[in-house]
């Protein structure tokens, strides 16, 4: 897994190591990792020396930044599951996916779809999973079938909020764990619906129980929560994005249900998610 790294040399080295035919990478493409600052010549020279296979005979190829390296080298070549929030998705693709809300900006559903399509172009034909978190408006995953899946959060009316510290890292850790276990057996053997539900459950547990103060039994409570909405919105290529230029804050759960091609009603524990993957082998 490659997450935020502030050293350009360490960042490009880690990202270059993710490019291998026999390797599955999980990339948390934060703005800090995908810096647009000019890459120093020493980092480029390091890449040429340590990872010559990436360049072949093209010694004159210029890499402008870490983000440039991710877009032109990593995403087209690596088998990599990507995780971002809406702001990071806009940063890596250059797509303005927000609508104005006074002094704030909120992601729009049509904007997220446009940015995901742009991200798919960067993958150069690959259809590895892309997870996008959107805070209190839930999260999305574009799966290996090119279906867009939405997962809502759980609002506990009696719960005590413990803050949002490391919520994104918790979400990414659950994605990393389940995708790694699943892909060890067979590529994408654990359905994206199960992975995103578990990741959302882990994040919600962190919100209500506190970071580092929860166990598997507590996580299962949130993973199994029957009110959590998980819906398959169908192929992204045929989704009527032009009709959904509104912000995510204007979309109700019932709207997602009306759009859904299918709704997931599986309420599985973490153990059942992993165990079912082995049963499918």
N, C-alpha and C positions, 0 to 999 in steps of 0.2 A: 504494500500500500504506500502511496506517495501522498503526503499531506503538506501543509504549509512548511516551506523551507525558505529562509531569508538569504542564504548564501547562493548566489547564482551558479557557482561551480557545483555545489552539492546538489542543487535542484536539477540542473541538466544531467548530472551523472545519474541521479536516481531515476529520472524520467527516461534516459537512454537505456538503463537496465531493464525498464519495463517492456522494451521492444524486443521480444523474442518469441519464436513460433511456439515454444513449449511453455510459455509463461502467461499466467493470468494476472493482470494488474488491476488494482482498484485505485482510481485517481480522484482525490478530493481537490477539485480544481478551484481553489480559493483565489481571490484577487492577489493575495500576497505571494502565492506560489507562481501564478501566471503573471508575473510582473512585466510591465511594458518598458521598464528602464533598459537602456542600451546595454547589451551583454558585453562585458569586457573581453578584449582580445585573448586574455589568458584563459578564460572559460571556454572560448571557441577552440583554442589550440588544444586544451585538455580533451575536449570532445573528439577532435581529430585523432589524437594519440591513443585514447582509451577505447574509442568506439568507431574505428575506421570503417566498419561495415555499413554504417549509416550513410556514408558519403561516396563510397566507391572511388572513382577517379576524379570526382568533382571537387577538387581541393579549393576551388575559388568560390564555392557556395557561401553566401553570407547569411548569418543568423542575427536578426536584429535584437531579439529579446527572448526571455524564457517563454512568453506567450507565443511568439513567432515559432519557436522550436516545438511547442506543444501542437500548434495548428498544422505545421507543415511536415513534421516528422513523426510525432508520437501518435496522434489520433489516426492518421491514415495507415499506420503499420502495426500498432500494438493491439493485442486483444485486451481491451481495457474497459472495465465498468466505470462509468463516470458519475460523480456525485457533486452537485452544486446547489446553492440557493439561487433565487431568481436574479439577484444582483450579479452573482458570479457568472450565471448563464449569459446575461447581457454583456458582461465584460469580455468573455472569451469569443462570443459570436459577433459582437458589434451591433446587435439588434436592440433597438430601443423598445422594450416590451412593456413600458409603464404607461399609466394614465395619471393625470394630475388630480390630486385631492388637496386643494389649497396649497399649503407649504410642503406637503408630503407627496410621494408618488407610490402608487400601488400597481403591482403587476396585473396585466390583463390576461385572460385565458387565450385570446387570439395572439397576443404577443409572445406568450410562452410557446405556443405551437409554432409560430414563425421562427423563433429562436431554436427550437428543437429540430426543425427541418434544416436550418442552417448548420446546426451541429452535425446532423446526419451527413451533410455534404462534406464536412471536414473528415468524417470517418471513411470517405472514399469507398463506399459500397459495403462497409461493415455495418452490422446492426446489433452491436453490443448494447447492453442496457444502459440507460441514462436516467439517473435519479435526480429530481429537482425538488428541494424543500421550499416551502413558502410560509413558514411560521404558523400562525394561527389559522391560516387558510388551507392547511393540509400539505400534502406532497403528491408528486406525480412520478411515474416511471414510464418511459418509452421502452417497450420490451423488444425481444428478439424477433417478434412477429410484426413489429412496427405498430403495435397497438398502444394507445395512450390509456394508462390506468390512473385513476385518482383515488387517494386514500385520505379520509378526513381525520381530524384529531378527536380526542375524547374530552369533553368538558364535564368535569366532576363538580356538581353544584355544591357539594359539601367538602371538597378538597381544599387544602391549604397550599397555595403556590409557594414554591421554594426557589423561584427565580428561573432564569433561562441560561445560566452558565453551563457551557459545554453541551448544550442540547444537540447542536449539530454534530459534534464529535461522537456523542452517544448514538445518534441515528446512523452515522457512517460506520461505526464499529459493528452495529448489528448487521448492516448490509455486508460489510467485509466478512464477518463470521459465517453468515448463512450462504453467501455466494461462494465463498471458498470451500465450504463443506460440500455444497451442491455440485460445483464444477469439478471437484475431485472425483466424484462418481461419474458424472456425465454432464456435458455442457448444458447449463440452465435446467437441470432436472427439478430444482425447486421453483415452482411457478412464481413469477414476479409479484402476483397478488399476495402470496404468503410472505415473501420477503419484505414487501413494503408495509404490510400489516404489522409484522414483528418489529420492524425498525420504528414505526410510528408508536407502537406500544412501548418500546424501550424508551423513546424520547418522552412520552407522556409520563412514564414512571419517574423519570428524572425530574420532571416538572413538579410532580405531586409528592414524591418521596425524598427528593434531594439527590444531587449528584453523588454517586458512590455510596448511597445509603439504601440500596435496594438489592433484592435477591431474585432468583428465578421465579419463586412463587408469586412475588409481587408483580414481576414483569408479566407473568401469565395472566394475572387479573386484567391488565390493560390490553394485552394481545387478544384475549377472549371477549373483550367488552362487546356485547351484542349491538350496541348503538353505533359502533364505528362503521362508517360507510366506505366500502371498497367497490368501485365500479369500473368496468371495462368500457371505455368510451369509443372503442373500435379503432380501425386503422387511421392513423394520423393524416394520411393522404386524402381521405374522403371526409374528414371531420369538417363541419360547416363553420370554420373559424371566423369567417367574415360576419357571422351573426353574434359573435361573442367578443366584441371589442371592449366590453365593460370590464371593470376591475374585479378581481377575485372577491373583494369585499361585498360585491353586489350579487354574488351567486350563492343561492341557497342549496342545501343538500338535496332538496326535492328537484332542483334544476338538473343536478348531476344525474339523478335517478331517471329523469325523463330522457336525458341524452344517452343513457347507458345501453350498450348492446347486451351486456350481461352484468349481473351483480353477484359479488362473491358473498356467500353466506357461511363459509367455512370459519369456524371459531376454534382454531387449533392452538394448543400450547406450543411453546418452543420445542419441547421434546417431540411432539407429534409432527411438527413441520420438518424437523431433521429426520425423524424415523420414517416418515412417508417417502422421503427421498431415497432412502436405502431400499425400501420395499419396491420402488419402481425400477431398481437396477436389474 
